[in-house]
């Protein structure tokens, strides 16, 4: 599976790179903020076909197909074919292919591929995390005050904007600075690789974090929902990942603000 999942992700990246900024047209899924392109669908279809050929009967779960349920028995794959579609549509080269593979309800392999920088983040349960084949390990001695933080704005849930930006302000005042790039899977992988020290978002879906969650944990970082539980593979969840000290500091702020999820 190690070579297979990375090979499939690279093929998805090739589809992304084949796009011309002049022929990428988007369609609204629910509103103008939530869009899809033919390239999203092409990458997802390719990933689903590769896995169906490799493992007949595998459960296929992805952003452009609706999540469905992660089975408690048997194999499954969770795909975000182009994380950062809005970036992709506008030729902001900040998007990734995210694939998580698992068995019996547990993710065992995850990879996130950035085709623009040719960076492959990969993890296997119990075997560590890697960037282009080199082991990465999270520094857990960095507290929030010393952290460079990235976050998401929950753009599909605008009703939460006051809560989201109130939390962002609290974290900004408690850290070195905030970043926002619009590709959550890569932001979480950057946490695993010590480029950022903390990532948080009040609502994400399993396809956003299924692979990155494993990559952060296998790098030695902490990953939770705001209520200190493991993030869900069955439904959307709040997410905080990073240095153990920074995550603990963040969760204290979340408690003070009575944030759950």
N, C-alpha and C positions, 0 to 999 in steps of 0.2 A: 504493500500500500504506500510506503514511503515514496518510492519513485513514481508510482502511478498518479497519486494525488497532485504531485508537483508538475508532472507532465501535462495533466489535464488543465491545471491552472495556467501554465505557460501557453497552452493552445488558446485558452480564453483571452489571455493578454494579447496574443497575436490578432485576434478579432478586434479588440479595442484599437490597436495600433493601425489596423487596416482602414479605419474610418477617416474620412476627410471632413474637416470642419465645415465644408460647404454642403455635405449630404447627410449630416446628422439632424434628423427632425424628431421632435419629441411629441408625445401624446400625453394628455392629462389622465391620471388614473382616478384620483378623487378630487383634486383641485390643481391649481396652477403650481403649487409647491411640490406636488407628488407626481412625478413624471416617469415615463418609460420610453425607451427607444427600441428600434428594431435590433440594435446591437445588444441591448440587455437580453432580449428574447433569444437572439442567436447564440449568445454565450451560454445561457441557461439550457437551451435545447441541446447544445453540444455536450455540456457536462452531464446532463441527464442520460443522453444516449451512451456516452462512454461508460458510465456506471451501470446502466442497464445491461450493456453487453458484457461487462466484467463480472457483475454480480446479479444474475437474473432474480427478479422479485424484490430488489432493494427498494426501500421507501424513499421517494424522491420529494424533497421539501425545498422550497425556494421562494424568493421574494416575488417573482413574476408568476408564480403558480398558486400563491396563498400558502401559508405555512403547513396546514394540516397538523397531524399529531405525530410526535416522535414515538415510534413503537417501543414498547418495553422488551420485546423479543425481536431478534433479527437485526439486519443491517439497515442503516439509513445514511443519507447524505443531505446536508443543509447548504444551500448555495445563495450567495449574493453575487449575481453575475457581474454587475458593475456597481460597486459601492462608490458613491459619489457621482451619480448620474447627472446632477445639475452642473457639476464641474465639467464632466465629459461633454455635455451639450454645448457649453460655452468655451470649449478648448482650454480650460484650466487643467493642466496636466497633473491632476491630483485625484486619481481613481484607482481602484484595485479590484481584483477577483478574489473572492473569499469562499473557501470550501472547507466544510467540516464533515468528517466521516466518523460514524460511530456504530456501536453494537450494543443491543439490549439497553437502550436508553442512555448510554454514556458515550460522549465524544472521545475518541481514541486518537484521532489524527486531525490536524488542522493546518491549513496553509493560507496565507494572504500574499498575493503577488502584485507588485507594483510594476506594470510593464514599462512605464516611462523611465524609471531608474533601474530597471532590471533587478529588483530586490525581491527575493523570495524569503518570507518568514515562514518557518515550519516548526511544528512540534508534534511529538508522539508521546502519549501518556506514559509517564514513568521513564522517559528517555531524554528529556530536556528539550530546549528550544534552540533554534538555529536561524541565522541570517546568512543566506548564500553558503550554507554548509559549515559556518563557523558558530560555535556554541555562544549563546548570549545568556548572561545572568544578571538579574535585576539587583541593583544596589538598594537594600532595604533600610539603610541608615539615614536616609534623607527625610526630614520632617516637612510638613507643609510650608513652613516659613522659608525653607530653602528650595522649594519646588518650582519648576516651570510646569505649568498646568495647561492641559487642553480640555475642551469641553464641547458639548453639543447643545443646540438651542431648541430641540424638539420642534422642528419647523412644521410638522404635520399636526401638531397639537397646540395651536396658537393660544387657546384658552389658558394654557399654563404659563404664558409669557411672564407675568408678574412674578410668579414663584421662581421660574427659571433664572430670570435676571437678578432677582433679589439674592438667590443662592450664588450666582456668579459674582456679584459684588462682594459678598462676604468672603468668598474664596480669594478673589483678587486682592482684597485688603489683607489677607492672611498669608499670601504667597509672594513669589517674585514677580509673576506676570501670568497672563492668560493668552492662549492661542485658540483659534478656531479655523479649521481647514476644510470641513465639509466632507471628510472621509473617515468615519469613525473606526473602521477596521484598521486602517493604517495608523491612526492616532494611538489606538491601543497597542499596536505592535511597536510603535515608537516608545511607549512606556516600557515594554519588555526589554527594549534595547538601550534604555537609559538616555534616550534623546529627550523625552519628557519624563516627569516624575509622577504625574497623576492624570487620569482621565475620568471625567464624569459626565453623565447625561441622565435626565430624569425619566425618559422613556426611550427604549430601543427595542428592536425585535430580534428574535434568535438568529436570524440570518445576518444581522449586523455584528453579533459578538460571539457566535458559537465557535468559530475558529480562533479568534483573537483571545478569547477567554482562556482557552487551553494554552496558547502561546505565552500569555502573561504568567499563568500559574506554573507552567513548566520552567519558565525563566526564574521562578522563585518569588514572583510578586504576589500581591493579594488581589482578589477579585470578589466583589460582593454586590448585592443589591443594597439600597439605602437602609433596609431593615436588617442588614447583616446576614442575610441568607444567600446561598448560592443562586446565581442568576438562572432563570427558568429557560428550559428548552421548549416548553409547551405554550408559553404566552409571552407577551412583552413584559419588560422589566426595567426598573432603574438600574444603573450600572455605575460602579466606581472601581477603578483598577489602578494599581501603582505600587510604590514603595509601601511597605507595611506601616511605617511610621506616618507617612503622609495620608494613607487611607484611614488610619485611626483618627488622625486630626480632622479629616474631612467628615467622618461619621459623627464626631462630636458636634460639629456645626449642624449637620443634618438633624441630629437629635434636638438641638436647641431650637431649630426652626420647625420641629414637628413634621419632618418630611418622611414619608414612607413610600414603599412601592418596590 
